[in-house]
């Protein structure tokens, strides 16, 4: 079940970020990208991704009720491993946003850097979990 949740996170993250990019880049036109209204789109895509993830996780639990609430030690270790791997991008994004703020770059770039960092963290962490389930997981 935890591997299914990781797959759901990968699909939802890719779809939500792709939708965000399509909307924001579609609004760009000939003007500068920093003038594109992005805040509402950013909030809506994040909210929709959260809602889609919840609905899909519930659907997966209904589809296989026997596995829904079961988590063993291996699942917990793989989950922790995936979160540690993914958090590296949160740190990278935070440092990048801090540098961008100190350089007084436009809010558009700072917000989009942080969002991209969260997307990369989600993808990397989920892919690490999937790899651990598929090809084995060796604790150190």
Backbone as ProteinMPNN parsed JSONL, in Angstrom:
{"seq_chain_A": "XXXXXXXXXXXXXXXXXXXXXXXXXXXXXXXXXXXXXXXXXXXXXXXXXXXXXXXXXXXXXXXXXXXXXXXXXXXXXXXXXXXXXXXXXXXXXXXXXXXXXXXXXXXXXXXXXXXXXXXXXXXXXXXXXXXXXXXXXXXX", "coords_chain_A": {"N_chain_A": [[0.818, -1.196, 0.0], [1.977, 1.237, 0.715], [3.786, 1.642, -1.324], [2.009, 2.102, -3.405], [0.979, 4.526, -2.535], [3.228, 6.121, -2.849], [3.481, 6.078, -5.631], [1.097, 7.382, -6.302], [1.673, 9.919, -5.274], [3.778, 10.697, -6.98], [2.475, 10.84, -9.505], [0.405, 12.718, -9.001], [1.914, 14.966, -8.242], [3.434, 15.52, -10.574], [1.355, 16.015, -12.432], [0.028, 18.229, -11.233], [2.055, 20.201, -11.135], [2.664, 20.417, -13.831], [0.201, 21.379, -14.8], [0.174, 23.859, -13.504], [2.399, 25.105, -14.727], [1.521, 25.184, -17.415], [-0.707, 26.912, -17.242], [0.43, 29.306, -16.172], [2.55, 29.891, -17.969], [1.04, 30.024, -20.265], [-0.358, 32.359, -19.872], [1.587, 34.239, -20.165], [2.309, 35.6, -22.635], [3.508, 38.307, -24.695], [4.734, 39.931, -22.84], [6.855, 40.535, -19.892], [7.715, 37.718, -17.857], [7.517, 37.974, -15.099], [5.369, 39.606, -14.675], [3.114, 38.129, -14.901], [0.11, 36.98, -13.47], [0.335, 34.829, -10.827], [-0.136, 33.856, -8.27], [-2.76, 33.009, -7.406], [-3.123, 30.834, -9.116], [-1.007, 29.201, -8.295], [-1.765, 28.647, -5.629], [-4.228, 27.354, -6.091], [-3.433, 25.08, -7.602], [-1.813, 23.76, -5.782], [-3.67, 23.257, -3.727], [-5.526, 21.671, -5.184], [-3.882, 19.509, -5.777], [-3.408, 18.462, -3.229], [-6.038, 17.721, -2.517], [-6.587, 15.854, -4.596], [-4.666, 13.933, -4.045], [-5.54, 13.001, -1.534], [-8.081, 11.935, -2.222], [-7.324, 9.948, -4.1], [-5.705, 8.317, -2.487], [-7.61, 7.387, -0.686], [-9.243, 5.997, -2.475], [-7.424, 4.015, -3.279], [-7.116, 2.683, -0.855], [-9.697, 1.704, -0.513], [-9.832, 0.008, -2.688], [-8.03, -1.991, -2.015], [-8.637, -3.114, 0.744], [-7.588, -4.809, 2.664], [-4.87, -4.287, 2.89], [-4.793, -1.667, 3.665], [-4.448, -0.401, 6.262], [-2.084, -1.407, 7.151], [1.231, -1.39, 8.169], [4.548, -2.206, 8.273], [7.785, -2.675, 9.868], [9.669, -2.399, 7.816], [8.27, -0.82, 5.945], [8.088, 1.559, 7.423], [10.814, 2.242, 7.654], [11.547, 2.565, 4.955], [9.826, 4.657, 4.298], [10.847, 6.689, 5.964], [13.444, 6.877, 4.909], [12.864, 7.762, 2.266], [11.735, 10.273, 2.846], [13.924, 11.583, 4.011], [15.676, 11.677, 1.828], [14.198, 13.238, 0.001], [14.006, 15.656, 1.401], [16.349, 17.012, 0.971], [16.065, 18.618, -1.27], [14.282, 20.511, -0.337], [15.857, 21.944, 1.417], [17.79, 22.919, -0.398], [16.137, 24.502, -2.039], [15.229, 26.34, -0.123], [17.62, 27.656, 0.587], [18.285, 28.705, -1.923], [16.082, 30.423, -2.322], [16.511, 32.191, -0.212], [18.949, 33.39, -0.976], [18.067, 34.576, -3.35], [16.209, 36.388, -2.316], [17.887, 38.048, -0.838], [19.262, 39.123, -2.933], [17.34, 40.677, -3.881], [15.493, 39.886, -5.839], [12.588, 39.525, -7.96], [9.397, 38.716, -6.498], [8.04, 36.733, -7.881], [10.015, 34.987, -8.951], [11.206, 34.017, -6.627], [9.055, 32.732, -5.29], [8.407, 30.791, -7.201], [10.751, 29.335, -7.273], [10.779, 28.196, -4.721], [8.437, 26.656, -4.904], [9.157, 24.892, -6.994], [11.235, 23.579, -5.679], [9.813, 22.194, -3.693], [8.309, 20.512, -5.346], [10.362, 19.004, -6.567], [11.411, 17.798, -4.251], [9.249, 16.211, -3.446], [9.004, 14.501, -5.666], [11.596, 13.283, -5.793], [11.751, 12.066, -3.238], [9.547, 10.3, -3.374], [10.254, 8.72, -5.575], [12.57, 7.552, -4.572], [11.429, 5.977, -2.56], [9.848, 4.236, -4.115], [11.861, 2.957, -5.588], [13.19, 1.677, -3.491], [11.22, -0.132, -2.676], [10.955, -1.662, -5.009], [13.577, -2.597, -5.726], [14.813, -3.344, -3.459], [15.906, -2.61, -0.119], [18.443, -1.45, 1.78], [19.413, -1.048, 4.993], [21.645, 1.139, 6.712]], "CA_chain_A": [[0.0, 0.0, 0.0], [2.855, 2.409, 0.783], [4.312, 1.855, -2.677], [0.922, 2.744, -4.159], [0.931, 5.931, -2.111], [4.356, 6.815, -3.479], [3.107, 6.268, -7.041], [0.074, 8.439, -6.331], [2.355, 11.196, -5.059], [4.511, 11.026, -8.206], [1.523, 11.221, -10.55], [-0.266, 13.961, -8.612], [2.896, 16.049, -8.27], [3.732, 15.849, -11.97], [0.165, 16.616, -13.05], [-0.235, 19.55, -10.652], [3.081, 21.159, -11.565], [2.47, 20.629, -15.268], [-0.958, 22.262, -14.946], [0.61, 25.191, -13.093], [3.25, 25.666, -15.779], [0.702, 25.462, -18.599], [-1.513, 28.103, -17.0], [1.271, 30.494, -16.003], [3.242, 30.184, -19.231], [0.006, 30.396, -21.227], [-0.736, 33.75, -19.618], [2.754, 35.108, -20.296], [2.213, 36.481, -23.79], [4.763, 38.967, -25.072], [5.278, 40.701, -21.72], [7.778, 39.817, -19.001], [7.12, 36.622, -17.087], [7.253, 38.392, -13.716], [4.091, 40.329, -14.623], [2.023, 37.16, -15.008], [-0.487, 36.66, -12.167], [0.642, 33.432, -10.544], [-0.433, 33.469, -6.885], [-4.001, 32.218, -7.336], [-2.866, 29.561, -9.803], [-0.143, 28.431, -7.416], [-2.561, 28.154, -4.507], [-5.224, 26.397, -6.583], [-2.812, 23.813, -7.991], [-1.395, 23.07, -4.554], [-4.905, 22.747, -3.102], [-6.056, 20.57, -5.997], [-2.982, 18.365, -5.615], [-3.691, 17.882, -1.911], [-7.347, 17.053, -2.605], [-6.457, 14.678, -5.467], [-3.891, 12.933, -3.317], [-6.42, 12.416, -0.514], [-9.098, 11.114, -2.894], [-6.683, 8.771, -4.68], [-5.294, 7.438, -1.395], [-8.837, 6.735, -0.195], [-9.63, 5.021, -3.5], [-6.488, 2.888, -3.198], [-7.439, 1.945, 0.372], [-10.949, 0.98, -0.765], [-9.545, -1.054, -3.662], [-7.364, -3.098, -1.319], [-8.865, -2.818, 2.166], [-6.794, -5.68, 3.518], [-3.551, -3.688, 3.07], [-4.941, -0.224, 3.898], [-3.927, 0.1, 7.526], [-0.935, -2.198, 7.583], [2.57, -0.853, 7.966], [5.515, -2.925, 9.09], [9.035, -1.959, 10.123], [10.271, -2.089, 6.518], [7.533, 0.333, 5.407], [8.482, 2.75, 8.175], [12.193, 2.586, 7.294], [11.526, 3.078, 3.583], [9.193, 5.969, 4.37], [11.815, 7.611, 6.551], [14.498, 7.042, 3.913], [12.353, 8.606, 1.19], [11.58, 11.635, 3.348], [15.263, 12.161, 4.16], [16.196, 11.953, 0.489], [13.441, 14.349, -0.57], [14.212, 16.901, 2.134], [17.524, 17.728, 0.468], [15.607, 19.659, -2.189], [13.666, 21.578, 0.448], [16.973, 22.754, 1.89], [18.347, 23.607, -1.571], [15.177, 25.538, -2.405], [15.242, 27.371, 0.906], [18.851, 28.434, 0.43], [18.156, 29.462, -3.175], [15.127, 31.513, -2.088], [17.175, 33.155, 0.66], [19.893, 34.132, -1.81], [17.279, 35.399, -4.267], [15.632, 37.483, -1.535], [18.971, 38.974, -0.527], [19.583, 39.805, -4.189], [16.151, 41.476, -4.158], [14.814, 39.465, -7.063], [11.132, 39.621, -7.935], [8.696, 37.667, -5.742], [7.689, 35.665, -8.816], [11.111, 34.01, -9.037], [11.401, 33.397, -5.319], [7.94, 31.806, -5.06], [8.507, 29.667, -8.126], [11.894, 28.516, -6.845], [10.335, 27.402, -3.57], [7.479, 25.656, -5.4], [9.93, 23.873, -7.713], [11.957, 22.789, -4.685], [8.851, 21.256, -3.1], [7.992, 19.521, -6.374], [11.518, 18.111, -6.672], [11.483, 17.023, -3.016], [8.19, 15.204, -3.506], [9.348, 13.511, -6.684], [12.778, 12.53, -5.401], [11.403, 11.214, -2.107], [8.655, 9.228, -3.829], [11.025, 7.819, -6.442], [13.44, 6.773, -3.675], [10.582, 4.961, -1.922], [9.493, 3.239, -5.127], [13.071, 2.178, -5.863], [13.445, 0.813, -2.34], [10.256, -1.234, -2.725], [11.177, -2.492, -6.198], [14.893, -3.203, -5.841], [15.337, -3.665, -2.151], [16.291, -1.518, 0.762], [19.473, -1.861, 2.706], [19.684, -0.062, 6.036], [23.089, 1.31, 6.911]], "C_chain_A": [[0.865, 1.264, 0.0], [3.501, 2.689, -0.572], [3.251, 2.51, -3.557], [0.823, 4.219, -3.804], [2.072, 6.741, -2.731], [4.067, 7.07, -4.958], [2.06, 7.364, -7.19], [0.728, 9.798, -6.182], [3.125, 11.627, -6.31], [3.556, 11.551, -9.272], [0.86, 12.562, -10.23], [0.696, 15.141, -8.69], [3.2, 16.483, -9.701], [2.547, 16.546, -12.63], [-0.091, 18.033, -12.534], [0.789, 20.575, -11.133], [2.98, 21.437, -13.062], [1.291, 21.566, -15.523], [-0.588, 23.692, -14.578], [1.444, 25.85, -14.192], [2.455, 26.032, -17.022], [-0.087, 26.755, -18.41], [-0.637, 29.36, -16.933], [1.98, 30.853, -17.312], [2.256, 30.559, -20.332], [-0.445, 31.838, -21.074], [0.383, 34.735, -19.947], [2.651, 36.075, -21.462], [3.554, 37.142, -24.087], [5.439, 39.724, -23.928], [6.246, 39.884, -20.88], [7.033, 38.796, -18.131], [6.771, 37.052, -15.663], [5.942, 39.157, -13.566], [2.882, 39.404, -14.709], [1.437, 36.924, -13.613], [-0.347, 35.158, -11.893], [0.129, 32.954, -9.193], [-1.677, 32.591, -6.799], [-3.81, 30.851, -7.984], [-2.011, 28.651, -8.934], [-0.944, 27.821, -6.273], [-3.592, 27.118, -4.941], [-4.591, 25.065, -6.969], [-2.325, 23.046, -6.768], [-2.612, 22.478, -3.841], [-5.502, 21.568, -3.851], [-5.19, 19.329, -5.86], [-3.217, 17.677, -4.27], [-5.006, 17.101, -1.95], [-7.266, 15.782, -3.45], [-5.688, 13.566, -4.767], [-4.741, 12.238, -2.259], [-7.43, 11.478, -1.154], [-8.475, 9.836, -3.455], [-6.184, 7.801, -3.61], [-6.486, 6.713, -0.794], [-9.29, 5.671, -1.185], [-8.714, 3.8, -3.469], [-6.765, 2.039, -1.964], [-8.719, 1.144, 0.198], [-10.708, -0.19, -1.703], [-8.835, -2.243, -3.021], [-7.458, -2.875, 0.188], [-8.008, -3.646, 3.115], [-5.434, -5.059, 3.846], [-3.602, -2.243, 3.562], [-4.273, 0.262, 5.173], [-2.658, -0.582, 7.985], [0.371, -1.522, 7.185], [3.517, -1.634, 8.86], [6.789, -2.092, 9.237], [9.713, -1.547, 8.812], [9.589, -0.877, 5.885], [7.945, 1.624, 6.108], [9.9, 3.192, 7.809], [12.271, 3.148, 5.88], [10.889, 4.462, 3.551], [10.14, 7.025, 4.911], [12.949, 7.909, 5.572], [14.056, 7.974, 2.791], [12.201, 10.052, 1.616], [12.942, 12.317, 3.519], [15.847, 12.542, 2.806], [15.501, 13.174, -0.102], [13.71, 15.678, 0.107], [15.439, 17.676, 1.663], [17.104, 18.85, -0.478], [14.889, 20.793, -1.463], [14.755, 22.518, 0.962], [17.573, 23.559, 0.742], [17.423, 24.748, -1.988], [15.136, 26.678, -1.403], [16.471, 28.261, 0.806], [18.78, 29.29, -0.831], [17.204, 30.642, -2.999], [15.736, 32.591, -1.2], [18.157, 34.023, -0.132], [19.149, 35.061, -2.766], [16.648, 36.596, -3.542], [16.702, 38.516, -1.185], [19.404, 39.755, -1.77], [18.424, 40.687, -4.654], [15.531, 41.174, -5.519], [13.303, 39.55, -6.868], [10.519, 38.45, -7.166], [8.333, 36.478, -6.624], [8.759, 34.582, -8.827], [11.331, 33.294, -7.718], [10.308, 32.363, -5.053], [8.047, 30.586, -5.954], [9.702, 28.768, -7.817], [11.5, 27.625, -5.676], [9.362, 26.311, -4.019], [8.207, 24.538, -6.131], [10.709, 22.996, -6.743], [11.033, 21.774, -4.014], [8.469, 20.156, -4.085], [9.132, 18.507, -6.49], [11.666, 17.234, -5.429], [10.452, 15.903, -3.019], [8.54, 14.099, -4.496], [10.532, 12.651, -6.262], [12.478, 11.586, -4.239], [10.526, 10.042, -2.517], [9.388, 8.228, -4.708], [11.978, 6.967, -5.605], [12.648, 5.67, -2.981], [10.239, 3.851, -2.906], [10.694, 2.348, -5.435], [13.375, 1.214, -4.722], [12.476, -0.364, -2.311], [10.556, -2.184, -3.882], [12.485, -3.259, -6.163], [15.55, -3.485, -4.511], [15.824, -2.445, -1.403], [17.282, -2.049, 1.773], [19.679, -0.757, 3.743], [21.169, -0.001, 6.285], [23.514, 0.879, 8.278]], "O_chain_A": [[0.518, 2.252, -0.647], [3.735, 3.846, -0.923], [3.568, 3.38, -4.368], [0.607, 5.061, -4.676], [1.894, 7.904, -3.091], [4.369, 8.144, -5.478], [2.137, 8.181, -8.107], [0.371, 10.736, -6.895], [3.119, 12.808, -6.657], [3.808, 12.595, -9.874], [0.767, 13.435, -11.093], [0.317, 16.213, -9.163], [3.22, 17.676, -10.002], [2.72, 17.557, -13.311], [-0.393, 18.934, -13.316], [0.425, 21.692, -11.499], [3.19, 22.567, -13.503], [1.377, 22.452, -16.373], [-0.989, 24.634, -15.262], [1.221, 27.009, -14.542], [2.691, 27.082, -17.621], [-0.133, 27.596, -19.308], [-0.944, 30.364, -17.576], [1.995, 32.019, -17.704], [2.595, 31.326, -21.233], [-0.868, 32.466, -22.045], [0.146, 35.941, -20.0], [2.889, 37.27, -21.285], [4.608, 36.595, -23.766], [6.601, 40.113, -24.047], [6.437, 38.692, -21.119], [5.885, 39.0, -17.737], [5.815, 36.536, -15.083], [5.456, 39.337, -12.45], [1.745, 39.861, -14.6], [2.189, 36.69, -12.666], [-0.855, 34.329, -12.648], [-0.026, 31.749, -8.992], [-1.639, 31.53, -6.174], [-4.277, 29.837, -7.465], [-2.273, 27.451, -8.85], [-0.822, 26.631, -5.982], [-3.81, 26.123, -4.249], [-5.166, 24.015, -6.685], [-2.416, 21.819, -6.724], [-2.58, 21.327, -3.403], [-5.931, 20.587, -3.243], [-5.708, 18.213, -5.829], [-3.224, 16.449, -4.19], [-5.08, 15.967, -1.477], [-7.813, 14.747, -3.068], [-6.033, 12.391, -4.892], [-4.668, 11.019, -2.105], [-7.618, 10.354, -0.688], [-9.042, 8.755, -3.3], [-6.235, 6.588, -3.809], [-6.379, 5.541, -0.431], [-9.675, 4.571, -0.787], [-9.183, 2.672, -3.619], [-6.662, 0.814, -2.017], [-8.822, 0.026, 0.703], [-11.304, -1.255, -1.541], [-9.027, -3.382, -3.446], [-6.478, -2.493, 0.829], [-7.736, -3.227, 4.241], [-4.899, -5.269, 4.934], [-2.56, -1.654, 3.848], [-3.58, 1.278, 5.139], [-2.204, -0.351, 9.106], [0.579, -1.14, 6.033], [3.309, -1.713, 10.071], [6.854, -0.949, 8.785], [10.27, -0.454, 8.723], [10.264, 0.0, 5.346], [8.13, 2.657, 5.464], [10.159, 4.388, 7.67], [12.993, 4.116, 5.64], [11.37, 5.346, 2.842], [10.222, 8.13, 4.374], [13.363, 9.059, 5.425], [14.797, 8.88, 2.409], [12.502, 10.963, 0.844], [13.089, 13.498, 3.204], [16.444, 13.609, 2.659], [16.163, 14.054, -0.651], [13.651, 16.723, -0.541], [15.554, 18.872, 1.93], [17.719, 19.915, -0.487], [14.894, 21.928, -1.941], [14.593, 23.738, 0.943], [17.835, 24.752, 0.893], [17.895, 25.851, -2.261], [15.021, 27.843, -1.782], [16.371, 29.482, 0.928], [19.166, 30.459, -0.815], [17.488, 31.742, -3.473], [15.499, 33.779, -1.418], [18.186, 35.243, 0.028], [19.559, 36.205, -2.968], [16.569, 37.69, -4.1], [16.447, 39.72, -1.231], [19.854, 40.897, -1.674], [18.512, 41.356, -5.683], [15.107, 42.072, -6.245], [12.814, 39.637, -5.742], [11.049, 37.338, -7.179], [8.321, 35.339, -6.157], [8.448, 33.396, -8.724], [11.612, 32.095, -7.696], [10.602, 31.242, -4.638], [7.803, 29.465, -5.507], [9.658, 27.566, -8.078], [11.842, 26.443, -5.642], [9.454, 25.17, -3.564], [7.911, 23.362, -5.916], [10.83, 21.79, -6.963], [11.424, 20.628, -3.791], [8.323, 18.997, -3.698], [8.897, 17.299, -6.508], [12.007, 16.057, -5.54], [10.755, 14.773, -2.636], [8.391, 12.913, -4.2], [10.476, 11.426, -6.362], [12.904, 10.432, -4.254], [10.735, 8.917, -2.062], [9.166, 7.022, -4.599], [12.173, 5.787, -5.899], [13.14, 4.552, -2.832], [10.326, 2.669, -2.574], [10.559, 1.129, -5.532], [13.769, 0.072, -4.956], [12.867, -1.478, -1.961], [10.419, -3.398, -3.732], [12.523, -4.436, -6.524], [16.73, -3.83, -4.458], [16.111, -1.398, -1.984], [16.992, -2.98, 2.524], [20.079, 0.354, 3.393], [21.877, -0.989, 6.088], [24.697, 0.957, 8.61]]}, "name": "protein", "num_of_chains": 1, "seq": "XXXXXXXXXXXXXXXXXXXXXXXXXXXXXXXXXXXXXXXXXXXXXXXXXXXXXXXXXXXXXXXXXXXXXXXXXXXXXXXXXXXXXXXXXXXXXXXXXXXXXXXXXXXXXXXXXXXXXXXXXXXXXXXXXXXXXXXXXXXX"}
